[in-house]
């Protein structure tokens, strides 16, 4: 990215739920004439390296929230080393503000910023605050949240909460599609497993879709899968004679959003936010081992708001086919869900962020 006078550093890493909002934020800040540098870990780098004009630095950290005493000791030394590296980066770049996008990857840089008296802001896009953000909460200037209903925040820090909404790409905010459904229209279903894909979806869903076809439910499937399961999944779908398209990780999901009227997905905050802003009805199947069970809380919130359906993974064989059958019989279920989603919008997210950023620059 081009060098501007006012400098902001963004710390992110781990899963796409932390990394993609960081990229969206960086793009907006750059367009507003800020010089932006992103510090990430090896996992985050795999996603960000394909975007052009990003100033990237790599620092790998670790979580101290382990039960194994030896792992805790090893993690402690990794974090100390990460803090030292963070101090060097901050000394060289000299930002006026730091953003921590959540997760333990952003923790050492935010802590180093605090030691160096550089103001930092943390962002939480889940419905329960993460452990790293909770630890940093006493020291941060503000806590940006996607939803005011976020749980786990001590009462004495609630004055730091600033609702900005979901930090999503401008293309998502600008996305428009006529999603209204009619009775005989086939269900075009997008299956997403998050940034790392979902092995279980590839194993479970073909049999459920087969049952749908046997009951006269017309489908077209667009499915994200792991590279090593693609051949087997293709074989399974050909055997049941369903119209399908498979892909591994994709940076061009908008091209699929234009073709579908229903998504089956994990309940990661970033993907749920994109589907919500694009007015695509959701069947959320939370990853059962997500930290603090945050995906289940995300999915429950969306269900309560009427943005999507919730099926827990242990119940998918029992509940998914009856739900698809009900949707096929009454498309107004999805039409009503789209109406509910239309009430929500994150189109002012960057306006809110930029207003506050100016107070620190």
N, C-alpha and C positions, 0 to 999 in steps of 0.2 A: 504494500500500500504506500501511497505517496506520503511524504513527511509533512505534517502541519505543526504549528507552534504548540497548540494545546494537546497534551498527551493523556491518553487513558489506556490502562492495561486491563485486560480481561483474563481471569483465571478460570479454566474449565478442564474437563477431562472425563474419562470413564465412558458412560453410555451416551447414545444419541440424545437422550432426554436432557443432558447437560450441555452437550456440544453444539447441537443445532440452534438452540436459543442464543448461545454465545456468538455463533456465526452471524445470525440475524441482527443481533445487537451491534456487532462490529461493522457490518455493512451500513447500518443506519448512522452510526457515529461518524464513519468515514465520509458519508454523503453530507454530513453537517460540519465538515472541515475540522474534524478531530484526527490527530495521529493516533492510530490504534495498534497495539501489540497484543497478541494472544499467547498465553502460556498454557500449555496442555501437557498431558502425559502421552505415553506411546499409544494407548487405545484411542484417545481423542485425535491424535495425529493421523491415524488411519482414515478418519472421516474428513479432516480438514485439509489434508495435503492435496486433494484434488481441486480445491477452490483456488482460483488465481488471486494474486496480489495480496495475500495475507502475510503479515509479519509473524512468524511462528517461532516460539521457543519451547523446548521440551524439558519438563521436570517431572520425574516419577516420584510419587509419594506412596503412602500406605495408610491403612486404617488401624487405629489402636483398639477398635472395638472387636477384639478377638477374645476367645475363651482360653486359648492355649497360652500359658505364661511365656513360653519361648517365642511364640509368634509376636506377642506384645512387645518383648524386648527388641526383637529384630525390627518391628514396625517403628518403634520409638527412634532408633538410630536412623532409619530411612527418613523419618519426618524431620529430624534435626538436620540431616544433610540437605533435605529439600528446602528447609528454611534458610540455610546458608546460601544455597543457590538462588533462592528467591531474593534475598538481600542484594546479591550481586546484580541481578537483572534490574531490580528497582533502582539501584545506584546508577546504573548505566543509562537506563531509559528515562528516569526521573518523571514519572507520571504525576499528574495533579489529582488523579482519582483512580481507584481500583475497583473493578467489579468481580465479585466471587459468585460463580454460577451454580454453586451447590456441589455436594459430593466431596469426598476427602481429597480429591485432586486439587481443589481450589483452596484448601485449608492452609497449607504452609505459606502461600503467597499473601493471603489475607493477614495471617499472623505477623509476617515480616513487615507488611505495610503498617500494621498497628505499632510495632516496635519503632519504625522509622517515622511515625506520626504522619503518615499519608492516609487521608480519609478513604474508607472503603465501604461499599454497598454490597449486600448479598441478595441473591434472588432465589425464591422458592416457588416452584411451579406445581408442586404436589399438594395434596389436601392434608398432609401431615408434615411438619417441618423435619428435615433430615438431621441426623446427629451432628454433622460438621457445622451446619448452619446454626443449630441450637447452641453449640459451644461458642460460636463466634458472635452470637446475638448481643451479649453485653458490650461488645467493642465496636460493633458496626454503627455507621451513621444512620442507615435506614435498612429496612428489610422490605424489598420489593416482593409482592406476592401476586399470583395469578388470580386467587380467589380469597376474599375476606374470611371465608369459612375455614381456613387452614387451622389445623389442630396442633396442640403441643407447645404453644407459646405462653410463657409465663406472663401473668397479668402486668407485671411491672415493666415489661418491654413492649407492650402492645402499642405504646405511643410511637414506636419506631416503624410500625407497619404502614406501607404505602402501596395501595392497590394500583397496579399498572395494567393488569390483565396478562394474557399469554404473549410472550415474546415469540412471534412467528414471522416468517418471511413475508415481505411485502407482496409477493406473488400470491400467497395464501389469503392475505387480507383482501386483495383485489379480485380473487377468484369468483366467478359467477357461473351458475349452471341452473337450468330449469330441472329441478329434481322431482316434480310432481309425477306420480305413477298412476297408471290406469289398470283396470282389472286383469286383462289378458297378457300384459307385458311380462316378459321373462325377468327373473331376478338376476341382475349382474352383480356378483359378489366379489369384493376384494378381500383377500385373506392376508393379514399382516402379522408378523411376529415380533415387531420391534426391530431395532437396529441390528440385532444379532440373529433375527429370525426365530421361529418356534418349531423345534423338531417335532414336538407332540402334535401340532396342527397337521403336519404332513403325514403322520401316522394314523390319526383319528378321523380326520374330515372326509377322506375319500369314501369310506363306508357310509357316512351320513349323507353325503351328496348322492351316492348310489341309491339310497333309500328314497331320497327326494324324487329322483328321476322315475323310479318304479311307481311312485304315487302321482305321476303326471305333473310334477312341478318342474317347469322349464328353468334351466340355470345356464349362466355362463360364469366361469370361475377364472379370476385373475389371482394368482397365488404367489406370495413370496416364500421361498424355501431355501434350505441350505444347499450349497453346491453339491455336497456328497449324497443328497437324497433326491436330486432333480430327476435322474434317470428312472429311478423306481417310481417316483410320483407320476412321471409322464406315462409310464407303462400302466399304472393303475387307472389313470383317467382315460386313457385310450380304451382300456378294457370295458369301462362302463359307458363309453360313447357319450361323454360329456364335452361340451365346448369349453376349452380351457386355454390359458396362457400362463406360463411359469416364468418367474424371474428371481434372481438372487437380490442382494442389496441394490437399491436403485436411488439415484439422486433426482429422478424424474417422476415422482409419484403423481404430480399434477396431471400427467398424461393419462394415468389410470383413473384419477378422480373424475375426469370428464366422461368416463365410460360406465360408471357404476351407480347403483342406487342403494347399496348396503355394504358395510364393512364388518368383517369379523377380525378383531384385533386384540392384542394385549392392551393393558390399561396404563401404559406409560404416558406421562403427562404431555410430552411433546407431540406424540402422534394423536392423542385424543384431542388436543387443542387444534391441530390442523384439520382433522375431520369435522370438528365442531364449527370452525370458521368457514369451512367449505360446504356446510349444511348437508352432511352425509350421515344418515342414520347408522348407529353403531350397535354391534353385539360385542360387548367387552368380556373377555375371558382373562382375568388378571393372572399374572405370573404368581404362583402360590408361594414362592420363596423370596419375593421382593422384600427389601429391608423395611422393617416396621410395618409390613403388610400394606405399604402405601398404594400399591396398584388396586387392591380391593377397595380402599377408601376412595380412590379416584373414581372407580367404576360405580360405587354406591352413590356418590354425589351426582354423577351423570344420570343415573337411573332416577334419582329423586327429582331432578330437574326436567325429566322427560326427554333427555338428549340421546338416550340409548338404553339397551337392555343389558342385564348382567347375568352371566352364567359362570359359576365357578368351575374350574377345570375338572374337578372330581365329578361334576354333574353333567359334563358336556354330552356324554353318550345318551343320557336320559332326557335331557331338556332341549338340545339344539334342534333335532328334527321336528318335534312338536311346535317349536317357536317358528321355524321357517315355514312349516305347513300353515300355521295361523296367519303369518304375514302374507303368504301367497294367496290365501283365501280372502284376506281383507287388507288391501294395499293402503287403505286410509290410516292404518297404524303407522306406516312410515310417513305418510303425508302429514299427520299430526306431529310426528317427531320433528320433521323439517320445520314446521311452524314454530315449535318450541325453540329450536336452534336459532331461528331467525331473530328471536328476542335478544340473543347474545351477540356481541361484536367486540373484537379487539382492535378495531381500526384506529383507535386513539392511543394505542400502547406507546408508540414512539414519541408522540406529542407529550405524553405524561412524563416519560423518561427524560426527554430533552429539557423540559421545564425545570426539573430538579437538578439535572447535571449542571446547568448554567449557574446554579448557586455555589458550586464547588470549583468552577473553572474561572 
